[in-house]
Amino acid sequence: MDSDSSMPDKASTASNIENGFQTTNEVEDEVIIRAIKLNKFFGDKHVLKDIDFEVRKKEVVALIGPSGSGKSTLIRCLNALEQLTSGEIYIHGQKLNPFLSVKHLSPIRRELGMVFQNFNLFPHMTVLQNVIEAPLLVRKMPRDQAVALGEKLLAKVGLSEKRDV
């Protein structure tokens, strides 16, 4: 299957103001992650089965499903922490090569964030400390900037009141 033939063009995805619809922002319409026919096997267990999806700029996506349904495996494949059995992943239009060195994968991983259902990733840290550690360590961001970014993120996902938990 030609992956581009199934994707609508910009003209068909943009809303038309003349027909009474609000015009979409072309930047927000930009596809930043595209997954095509992702499959992952662990031995005989088929964990990811022909997964297709797109994530557009400024879009927030949630993966919901029972334990063992492949949510974490999918996220690990997007970060090239786990190798797909088959399929393709594109980040900002570039095909993800899981065989790249850590040096070449780091810029991609810096742009992909993962938030798991248990927000207390490190139990000895507060929620805010957990959120700001990645920008501090990975991006080498100044502490005050990382704290501001962390507080903004917590507010966006409705966890501001739990920042000190």
N, C-alpha and C positions, 0 to 999 in steps of 0.2 A: 504494500500500500504506500502510495506517495503521501507522506505526512503533510505536505503543503497543500495538496488538493482538498483536504478535509477542513482546512482552516479558512474562516471567512476573511476577506480582505478588509482593509481599513474602511473603505467606503460602505461596506455592508454592516460593520459593527458600530460605526458612529451614528448616534441618534440624529434625526433631522428636525431642526427647529421649526421649519415651515409646516411640518405635519403635527405640530403641537407638542413635540417631545423636546426635552432638554438635550443640548449638544454635549457629548462627552468630551473630555479633555484627551487629546491624542497621547499625551505623556502617560496618563493613567491607564490608557488602553494598551500600552506597551506590554508584551508578554515577557516576563523576566525568568520564568521557569516553565519548561515544557517537558512533559514525560510522554513517551510513546512506547506502548506495548511492553511495559516493564514486567519482567518475570524474575522471580527469585525462588530457588529451591534450596532447601537444607536436606540433603539426602533425597528421600522419596517425598518429603513434605513440600508441597507447592504453596509457598507463603504469599507471594505476590503473583496475581494472575492477570496478565494483559492490562495493566494499569495505564490509563491515558488521562492526562489532565493538564491544565494550564493555570498559572498564577500570574496575574497582571500586577503592574506597579501599583503600590498603595493598597493592594488587596490583602485582607487578613483571612487566612484559611485555617480551619480547624479539622483535624482528623479525629473522628469519633468511631469507636467500635469496641467490641469486647476484647478482653485480654487474649493475646495470642493471635490476633487477626492481621498483624503485619504493620501496624502503625509505626512503631519504632524502627522496624526494618526498612520501611520506605524512607523515613527521615535519614537513617544512616546511609542509605544508597544515594540520596540527594547530596550528601556531604562527602561521598566517596569513602566513607568509613567502612562500608560493606560493598562487596562487588556484586553487581547484577548477574544473573544467569543469562538474560537476554533483554533487549530493549535499548532505548536511547534516552538520555537526559540532556537537555540544553539549558544552559544558564546564560542569560543575556544573549541568546542566539548562538552561543558557542557550545559545541558538543563536549560534554564532560568525559574526560578520559580518566578512568580510575587508576590507570598505571602511572599517572604523573607523580612527580616527587612531591613531598610535603611542601617544599618551597614553592612549587607551582600551584598546589592546591590551596595554600593558605589564603591568597586573595579571595578565592571563591568562598571559602569557609567563613571569612570575615563578614561576608555579605548575607549569609544564611543564618538565621537565628532559630533555635529550637527552644520551645517552652513545654515542659512535660507537666502532666496533671498534678504531680506533687511538687509544688513550688519551692519547697525547702530542699534544694539539691544538696547543700552542705548544712547539716543540722546545727553545726556550731556557729553558723552565720545567720544574720537577719535576712529577710527577703531583699531589702535594699542592697545589703552587702553581696548577696548572691547575684543580683542583677548587674551591679557595677563592676564586678571582678573581671568579666570578659572584656569590656572596653579598656580597663586598666592594663590587663595583661596582654591581650591579643593585639589591640590597636595602639597600645602605648599612649593612651589618652590621658591628659592631666586629670587628677582626682576630681577637682571641682566640676569639670566638664562631664566626667563619667557619672557623678552623683546627679547632676541636672538631667542628664539623659536617662538615667535609671528612674528618677522620680517621674519624669514625663511618661516613660513606658508603663510604670505601675499605675499611673492615673488613667492611661489609655485602656488598660485591661481591667480597671476597676479594683485594683489592689492597694490603692494609696493608704487606706486605713490599716493595712497589714505590714507597712514598711519596716516597722521595728519588731515584728514578731520573729 
